Amino acid sequence: MKVGRIHVDPVIDGLIRSSLRPSKPFPDARSPLWGDQGGMVHPDGLVESTLGAFLIRTGDRVVLVDAGAGQAFAGGHHSPVVDLDDPADPIAAAMATSGIEGDEARRIVAALGRTYIEQGRLPASLQALGLEPGDVTDIVCTHLHFDHIGWLSAAGAAYFPKAAGLRFGRLLPGESTRRWVFDTELDTE
């Protein structure tokens, strides 16, 4: 997509299918609009979402907005095994500390067990656009979920070695829109 002299391209890293609640409202299943979801909702009730980023090119700047989910897991994604009866289980303990117990905890664990993730395609997506990691000049992270920060580093080093700045957006108290509240230089060494 082009907006004036700014080029914006999606950079796909993978996908996630989960039975977790979707983040956007869906039309009624009986509505003709239901068919317009483009396969996002599967017949088994899983919701599929793309993992990735956007690349903005303007002038001499190549800005990556979010950084995908990161390198693929060796052997593929495996859902965590959670033992709600084991106080030493870190996921069970975190849920209990947050007040999530009983049926709600069991629903979440079941949903985690049905979650499927593919990741690791961001480098190939960049290459398809004619770019390498060293071509990225700036990175903007909209928030710090795993699927937005995954390629910030790989093998203990910055994956985008020439990115001069890392910017985070956050919602400040009393504000309804996100704005950049701090910038930091990347330590790429």
C-alpha positions as CSV (number, residue, x, y, z in Angstrom):
1,M,0.0,0.0,0.0
2,K,1.2,3.5,-0.8
3,V,0.1,6.6,1.1
4,G,1.8,9.6,-0.6
5,R,5.5,8.9,-0.6
6,I,5.1,6.3,2.2
7,H,5.1,2.6,1.4
8,V,3.5,0.3,3.9
9,D,3.8,-3.5,3.6
10,P,2.7,-6.4,5.8
11,V,5.6,-8.7,6.9
12,I,4.1,-12.0,7.9
13,D,5.9,-14.1,10.6
14,G,3.3,-16.9,11.0
15,L,-0.1,-17.5,12.5
16,I,-1.9,-18.5,15.6
17,R,-5.1,-20.6,15.9
18,S,-6.8,-20.5,19.3
19,S,-10.1,-21.0,21.0
20,L,-9.4,-17.9,23.1
21,R,-11.9,-15.1,22.7
22,P,-11.4,-13.1,19.5
23,S,-10.3,-9.5,19.9
24,K,-12.9,-8.2,17.5
25,P,-16.6,-8.6,17.2
26,F,-17.9,-11.1,14.6
27,P,-21.2,-10.9,12.8
28,D,-24.0,-13.3,13.7
29,A,-23.3,-16.8,12.2
30,R,-26.5,-16.6,10.3
31,S,-25.6,-13.3,8.6
32,P,-24.2,-13.2,5.0
33,L,-21.3,-11.2,6.5
34,W,-20.1,-14.4,8.3
35,G,-18.8,-15.7,5.1
36,D,-16.7,-12.5,4.7
37,Q,-14.4,-13.5,7.6
38,G,-11.9,-15.0,5.1
39,G,-11.4,-18.3,6.9
40,M,-10.5,-16.5,10.2
41,V,-13.1,-18.6,12.2
42,H,-12.7,-22.3,11.6
43,P,-15.5,-24.8,11.8
44,D,-14.1,-26.2,15.0
45,G,-14.4,-22.8,16.6
46,L,-10.7,-21.9,16.5
47,V,-9.9,-18.3,15.5
48,E,-6.9,-17.8,13.2
49,S,-4.9,-14.6,13.3
50,T,-1.8,-13.6,11.5
51,L,1.5,-13.0,13.4
52,G,3.8,-10.4,11.9
53,A,4.6,-6.8,11.5
54,F,4.3,-3.8,9.1
55,L,7.2,-2.3,7.2
56,I,7.1,1.4,6.5
57,R,9.5,2.9,3.9
58,T,9.8,6.6,3.6
59,G,12.8,8.5,2.3
60,D,15.9,6.8,3.8
61,R,14.0,5.2,6.7
62,V,12.9,1.6,6.9
63,V,10.7,1.3,9.9
64,L,9.5,-2.1,11.3
65,V,6.3,-1.7,13.3
66,D,6.3,-4.7,15.7
67,A,8.7,-7.6,15.3
68,G,6.7,-10.8,14.9
69,A,6.8,-13.8,17.2
70,G,10.4,-14.8,16.6
71,Q,12.3,-17.9,15.6
72,A,10.3,-21.1,15.1
73,F,10.5,-23.6,18.0
74,A,12.6,-26.7,17.3
75,G,10.2,-29.5,16.6
76,G,7.3,-27.0,16.2
77,H,4.9,-25.5,18.8
78,H,3.8,-27.5,21.8
79,S,1.1,-26.3,24.1
80,P,2.2,-26.1,27.8
81,V,1.1,-28.9,30.1
82,V,-0.6,-27.2,33.1
83,D,-1.4,-29.0,36.4
84,L,-3.9,-26.9,38.2
85,D,-3.5,-29.1,41.3
86,D,0.2,-28.6,41.6
87,P,1.1,-25.4,43.5
88,A,4.6,-25.6,42.0
89,D,3.2,-25.3,38.4
90,P,4.2,-21.8,37.3
91,I,1.2,-21.3,35.1
92,A,-1.3,-22.6,37.7
93,A,0.4,-20.5,40.4
94,A,0.1,-17.4,38.2
95,M,-3.5,-18.0,37.5
96,A,-4.3,-18.6,41.2
97,T,-2.4,-15.4,42.2
98,S,-4.5,-13.5,39.7
99,G,-7.7,-15.0,41.2
100,I,-8.4,-17.4,38.3
101,E,-9.5,-20.7,39.7
102,G,-12.0,-23.5,39.2
103,D,-14.0,-23.7,36.0
104,E,-12.5,-20.5,34.6
105,A,-8.9,-21.9,35.1
106,R,-9.9,-25.2,33.5
107,R,-11.4,-23.3,30.5
108,I,-8.2,-21.4,30.0
109,V,-6.0,-24.5,30.3
110,A,-8.2,-26.3,27.8
111,A,-8.0,-23.3,25.4
112,L,-4.2,-23.3,25.8
113,G,-4.2,-27.0,24.8
114,R,-6.0,-26.3,21.6
115,T,-3.7,-23.4,20.6
116,Y,-1.5,-23.8,17.6
117,I,1.3,-21.4,16.6
118,E,3.5,-21.2,13.5
119,Q,6.3,-18.6,13.6
120,G,9.7,-17.9,12.1
121,R,8.8,-16.6,8.6
122,L,9.6,-12.9,9.1
123,P,13.1,-13.1,7.6
124,A,11.6,-14.7,4.4
125,S,8.9,-12.0,4.3
126,L,11.5,-9.3,4.5
127,Q,13.5,-11.0,1.7
128,A,10.4,-11.2,-0.5
129,L,10.3,-7.4,-0.2
130,G,14.0,-7.2,-1.2
131,L,15.2,-6.4,2.3
132,E,17.6,-7.9,4.9
133,P,17.6,-7.3,8.7
134,G,20.4,-4.8,8.3
135,D,18.2,-2.6,6.1
136,V,15.8,-1.8,9.0
137,T,16.6,1.6,10.4
138,D,14.0,1.9,13.2
139,I,11.7,-0.4,15.2
140,V,8.4,0.6,16.8
141,C,6.8,-1.8,19.2
142,T,3.1,-1.1,19.8
143,H,3.1,-3.3,22.9
144,L,5.2,-6.0,24.4
145,H,3.3,-9.3,23.8
146,F,5.4,-12.2,22.5
147,D,4.0,-11.9,19.0
148,H,5.2,-8.2,18.7
149,I,8.8,-8.5,20.1
150,G,10.0,-11.9,18.9
151,W,12.6,-10.8,16.4
152,L,14.1,-8.0,18.4
153,S,16.9,-10.5,19.2
154,A,18.1,-13.9,18.0
155,A,20.9,-16.0,19.5
156,G,21.5,-13.3,22.1
157,A,22.1,-10.5,19.7
158,A,20.0,-7.8,18.0
159,Y,18.4,-9.3,15.0
160,F,18.2,-5.8,13.3
161,P,21.8,-4.7,13.8
162,K,21.5,-1.3,12.2
163,A,18.2,-0.2,13.8
164,A,19.1,3.1,15.5
165,G,16.1,3.4,17.7
166,L,13.6,1.3,19.5
167,R,10.3,3.0,20.3
168,F,7.4,1.8,22.5
169,G,3.9,3.1,22.5
170,R,1.8,3.1,25.6
171,L,-1.5,4.5,26.8
172,L,-1.1,7.1,29.5
173,P,-3.7,7.4,32.3
174,G,-6.6,9.4,31.1
175,E,-5.7,9.2,27.4
176,S,-7.7,7.4,24.8
177,T,-5.0,7.2,22.1
178,R,-1.5,5.8,22.1
179,R,1.4,8.2,21.9
180,W,5.2,7.6,22.0
181,V,6.4,8.3,25.6
182,F,10.0,7.4,25.4
183,D,12.7,6.5,22.9
184,T,15.9,4.6,23.5
185,E,18.9,3.8,21.5
186,L,19.5,0.1,20.8
187,D,22.6,-1.5,22.2
188,T,23.5,-3.7,19.2
189,E,26.8,-5.0,20.6
